[in-house]
Amino acid sequence: MEFRWHRKDLLSLYDLSREEIEYILDTAEEFKKVSERNVKKVPALRGKTVVNFFVEPSTRTRISFELAEQRLSADIINVAVDASSLKKGETLLDTVRNIEALQVDLLVMRHRATGAQNFIAQNVRCGVINAGDGAHSHPTQALLDIFTIRQRKGRVAGLNVTIVGDILHSRVARSNIWGLLKLGARVTLAGPATLVPREFEKVGVRVCHNLRDALRDADVVNLLRIQHERQTAGFFPSVNEYARFFGLNQETFQYLRPDALVMHPGPINRDVELDSAVADGPNSVILEQVTNGLAVRMAVLFLVAGCGNK
């Protein structure tokens, strides 16, 4: 029986089955070919209206979604939060309901509050795509990370993927964990005990507080930045000390396999979690992640808009 996409929204990889994740990745494979053509545009979302509603700052994710929407021929509205009625005291739900009343089809939303997109999706008819909520979920970032791994390694199942950094406050880490485990990868989390508590082992991952042990046998290492904006207390003595014990540099890089992939969702704090020589080196696929994000977001927009069922 042919698989069909049936979800109105994309809120979290926790909600998705292995088949659904693979269907998104397979669809992204087809859309990646569009960006390799001379004419990088298709009419897949012609007549559809997409609103980008980012209540939290973003560079890569927002630009990637906007370009994906343009390449799918959608009509696009960008809501400037600082100039919206949220500043006048209007509730988030009232703001979104008024946007929906303009007959929009999709809402791409980023918000600092965990669960904000889930709440909105339950109260509107249009499709909602989570572009990041608090420290909870960032499904399209995890999808593009996994897409990049699959493209480079030919598979995800059976690979050893190590995620290093501020796991405690990272929506990217959480989304990657769920997606990678569902596709059969083995996941190791590494960082200071304050940022990678043992409680994470309950979801089926390995927790390691020694970088050398975490890098050994890794097929992929994904570095995360220290998220100072989400922290309310000091979780390590200093940035220099963090870089010394958990930064990937030319010395600690030697613990990796020669063909290991080096990843980072951005923005990079150079010479903290990642040395410039490694970030720009031959094992780095950081810019490929950005490129692949366009194909993944085209696929997600296409499917959530309902076009994948036609």
VMD Tcl script that draws the C-alpha trace (Angstrom):
set ca {
  {0.00 0.00 0.00}
  {1.38 3.40 -0.99}
  {2.24 5.66 1.95}
  {0.21 8.87 2.27}
  {0.95 11.95 4.36}
  {-2.04 12.70 6.59}
  {-0.92 15.25 9.21}
  {-2.25 18.81 9.28}
  {0.82 20.03 11.17}
  {4.50 19.28 11.74}
  {5.21 19.96 15.41}
  {7.75 17.39 16.59}
  {9.64 14.30 15.43}
  {8.48 12.62 18.64}
  {5.03 12.44 17.05}
  {6.22 10.87 13.79}
  {6.75 7.24 12.87}
  {9.87 5.97 11.13}
  {7.85 5.70 7.92}
  {6.74 9.34 8.15}
  {10.28 10.59 8.74}
  {11.59 8.56 5.80}
  {8.75 9.85 3.61}
  {9.78 13.45 4.35}
  {13.42 12.61 3.58}
  {12.48 10.86 0.33}
  {10.36 13.85 -0.69}
  {13.28 16.16 0.12}
  {15.47 14.10 -2.23}
  {13.17 15.05 -5.08}
  {13.05 18.73 -4.11}
  {16.84 18.91 -3.84}
  {16.93 18.27 -7.60}
  {14.96 21.49 -8.11}
  {17.79 23.56 -6.63}
  {20.24 21.91 -9.00}
  {18.34 23.07 -12.09}
  {18.82 26.29 -14.02}
  {15.26 27.32 -13.16}
  {14.99 26.74 -9.42}
  {11.22 27.05 -9.10}
  {8.16 24.81 -9.26}
  {4.42 25.67 -9.05}
  {3.72 23.19 -6.23}
  {2.28 25.80 -3.83}
  {0.89 28.25 -6.36}
  {-2.30 29.75 -4.89}
  {-1.28 28.86 -1.33}
  {-0.53 31.56 1.26}
  {2.18 30.99 3.87}
  {2.72 33.24 6.91}
  {6.14 33.29 8.59}
  {5.49 34.22 12.22}
  {8.80 34.35 14.12}
  {8.38 35.57 17.69}
  {12.03 34.70 18.37}
  {15.11 35.76 16.35}
  {16.30 33.58 13.49}
  {18.63 33.83 10.51}
  {19.16 30.43 8.86}
  {15.73 28.94 9.60}
  {13.74 31.99 8.54}
  {15.68 32.64 5.33}
  {15.55 28.93 4.47}
  {11.76 28.79 4.91}
  {11.24 31.99 2.92}
  {13.37 30.77 0.04}
  {11.68 27.35 0.13}
  {8.29 29.06 -0.10}
  {9.43 31.22 -3.01}
  {10.76 28.21 -4.89}
  {7.40 26.47 -4.40}
  {5.62 29.58 -5.82}
  {3.65 30.33 -2.64}
  {2.35 33.75 -1.64}
  {4.33 34.83 1.43}
  {3.56 37.12 4.36}
  {6.23 37.89 6.97}
  {4.87 39.13 10.29}
  {7.13 41.64 12.03}
  {6.46 40.88 15.69}
  {7.81 44.21 16.93}
  {5.22 45.97 14.76}
  {2.36 43.57 15.54}
  {-0.50 43.82 18.02}
  {1.35 41.49 20.38}
  {3.13 44.66 21.46}
  {-0.26 46.15 22.33}
  {-1.20 43.30 24.61}
  {-3.11 41.08 22.17}
  {-2.87 37.40 23.03}
  {-0.90 35.04 20.83}
  {-4.04 33.07 19.96}
  {-6.00 36.20 19.00}
  {-3.13 37.36 16.79}
  {-2.93 34.01 15.01}
  {-6.71 33.71 14.63}
  {-6.79 37.11 12.96}
  {-4.02 36.01 10.61}
  {-5.93 32.81 9.83}
  {-9.07 34.85 9.12}
  {-7.25 36.20 6.07}
  {-7.57 32.68 4.59}
  {-3.95 31.66 4.97}
  {-3.02 28.03 4.37}
  {0.16 27.55 6.39}
  {1.69 29.16 9.46}
  {5.45 28.72 10.00}
  {6.03 29.69 13.60}
  {8.94 30.14 16.00}
  {8.31 30.98 19.65}
  {10.35 31.07 22.84}
  {7.64 29.28 24.85}
  {7.68 25.50 24.90}
  {4.48 24.09 23.42}
  {3.27 27.36 21.86}
  {2.92 25.80 18.42}
  {1.05 22.78 19.79}
  {-1.43 25.11 21.49}
  {-1.93 27.14 18.31}
  {-2.28 24.06 16.10}
  {-5.13 22.79 18.29}
  {-7.02 26.05 17.83}
  {-6.65 26.85 14.13}
  {-7.62 25.12 10.90}
  {-4.54 26.07 8.88}
  {-1.44 23.92 8.92}
  {1.21 24.80 11.51}
  {4.92 24.09 11.07}
  {7.13 24.34 14.14}
  {10.26 26.38 13.37}
  {11.47 26.04 16.96}
  {9.75 26.32 20.35}
  {11.75 27.05 23.48}
  {14.05 24.19 24.43}
  {11.49 21.65 23.21}
  {11.51 20.94 19.49}
  {13.00 22.01 16.15}
  {11.84 19.30 13.75}
  {13.06 20.73 10.44}
  {16.59 21.25 11.81}
  {16.74 17.62 12.91}
  {15.33 16.49 9.55}
  {17.99 18.38 7.62}
  {20.69 16.99 9.92}
  {19.45 13.45 9.34}
  {19.03 14.11 5.61}
  {22.68 15.22 5.44}
  {23.83 12.13 7.31}
  {21.84 9.86 4.99}
  {23.17 11.60 1.89}
  {26.79 11.37 3.03}
  {26.73 7.94 4.68}
  {24.02 6.26 2.59}
  {22.12 5.21 5.71}
  {21.23 6.17 9.26}
  {20.54 2.78 10.83}
  {23.54 1.40 12.70}
  {25.55 4.63 12.71}
  {27.11 6.06 15.87}
  {26.07 9.71 16.25}
  {27.55 11.83 19.03}
  {25.93 15.14 20.02}
  {28.17 17.40 22.10}
  {27.25 20.54 24.00}
  {24.37 22.18 25.79}
  {21.91 19.30 25.53}
  {19.82 20.49 28.47}
  {18.62 23.66 26.71}
  {18.71 22.40 23.12}
  {15.58 21.81 21.04}
  {17.90 20.69 18.23}
  {19.34 17.92 20.40}
  {15.92 16.69 21.48}
  {14.59 16.57 17.93}
  {17.74 14.83 16.67}
  {17.53 12.26 19.44}
  {13.98 11.24 18.53}
  {14.61 11.20 14.79}
  {17.92 9.31 14.98}
  {16.62 6.68 17.40}
  {13.54 6.04 15.27}
  {15.76 5.48 12.23}
  {18.01 3.05 14.08}
  {21.09 5.11 14.93}
  {23.01 4.80 18.20}
  {23.17 8.17 19.96}
  {25.74 9.43 22.46}
  {25.29 12.72 24.32}
  {28.39 14.45 25.66}
  {29.10 17.55 27.74}
  {29.41 18.71 31.33}
  {27.23 16.83 33.82}
  {25.30 20.05 34.44}
  {24.32 20.26 30.77}
  {23.95 16.53 30.05}
  {22.30 14.94 33.09}
  {22.01 11.16 33.35}
  {18.23 11.43 33.06}
  {18.67 11.49 29.29}
  {19.65 7.81 29.44}
  {16.00 6.99 30.09}
  {15.16 7.71 26.42}
  {17.70 5.16 25.17}
  {20.84 7.21 24.58}
  {24.34 6.94 26.02}
  {25.50 9.82 28.24}
  {29.21 10.58 28.41}
  {31.10 13.30 30.30}
  {34.47 12.63 28.66}
  {34.93 13.99 25.14}
  {37.54 11.43 24.11}
  {35.22 8.54 24.98}
  {32.30 10.24 23.23}
  {34.22 10.75 19.99}
  {35.71 7.27 19.79}
  {33.86 5.18 17.14}
  {31.60 8.11 16.19}
  {30.52 8.19 12.54}
  {29.03 11.66 13.05}
  {29.63 14.37 15.64}
  {27.14 17.21 15.94}
  {28.39 20.20 17.97}
  {25.92 22.49 19.75}
  {26.59 25.99 21.01}
  {26.20 27.10 24.60}
  {22.75 28.68 24.76}
  {23.35 31.55 27.15}
  {19.95 33.06 26.32}
  {18.14 30.03 27.80}
  {20.31 29.65 30.87}
  {19.43 31.24 34.20}
  {22.46 29.94 36.12}
  {26.14 29.19 35.59}
  {26.44 25.62 34.34}
  {30.26 25.65 34.01}
  {33.03 27.86 35.41}
  {33.99 29.65 32.18}
  {33.79 29.52 28.40}
  {37.53 28.83 28.25}
  {37.15 25.84 30.53}
  {34.27 24.50 28.45}
  {36.37 24.85 25.27}
  {39.27 23.07 26.95}
  {37.28 19.99 27.96}
  {34.50 19.78 25.36}
  {35.61 21.80 22.34}
  {36.35 19.99 19.09}
  {39.72 21.26 17.92}
  {42.66 19.92 15.96}
  {43.84 17.93 18.97}
  {40.54 16.32 19.97}
  {39.67 15.80 16.30}
  {42.31 13.05 16.30}
  {40.00 10.88 18.42}
  {37.51 10.69 15.54}
  {37.43 8.24 12.69}
  {39.06 9.64 9.53}
  {35.72 9.65 7.69}
  {33.60 11.05 10.53}
  {31.24 13.90 9.66}
  {31.44 17.16 11.61}
  {28.10 18.97 11.94}
  {26.76 22.11 13.59}
  {23.26 23.67 13.39}
  {24.66 27.21 13.70}
  {25.37 29.80 14.76}
  {28.90 28.64 15.60}
  {30.80 30.03 18.57}
  {34.19 29.57 16.94}
  {36.99 28.37 19.20}
  {34.47 27.47 21.90}
  {32.57 24.35 20.84}
  {34.34 24.16 17.48}
  {37.76 25.21 16.24}
  {37.81 27.14 12.95}
  {40.25 24.70 11.35}
  {37.81 21.84 11.99}
  {34.68 23.85 11.14}
  {36.15 24.72 7.74}
  {37.97 21.41 7.23}
  {37.28 18.51 4.84}
  {35.16 16.56 7.35}
  {32.79 19.47 7.91}
  {29.33 19.31 6.29}
  {28.03 22.44 8.02}
  {27.30 24.37 4.83}
  {25.78 21.23 3.28}
  {23.35 21.20 6.21}
  {22.27 24.72 5.26}
  {21.84 23.73 1.61}
  {19.92 20.59 2.52}
  {17.68 22.57 4.83}
  {16.15 24.20 1.78}
  {15.13 20.85 0.26}
  {13.83 19.55 3.59}
  {11.70 22.64 4.20}
  {10.34 22.52 0.66}
  {9.29 18.94 1.35}
  {7.67 19.81 4.70}
  {5.76 22.78 3.25}
  {4.59 20.66 0.32}
  {3.37 17.80 2.49}
  {1.73 19.85 5.24}
  {-0.05 21.95 2.62}
  {-1.77 18.75 1.55}
  {-0.14 18.58 -1.85}
  {1.51 15.28 -1.04}
  {-1.87 13.53 -1.16}
  {-2.66 14.59 -4.73}
}
mol new
graphics top color blue
foreach p $ca { graphics top sphere $p radius 0.5 }
foreach p [lrange $ca 0 end-1] q [lrange $ca 1 end] { graphics top cylinder $p $q radius 0.2 }
display resetview
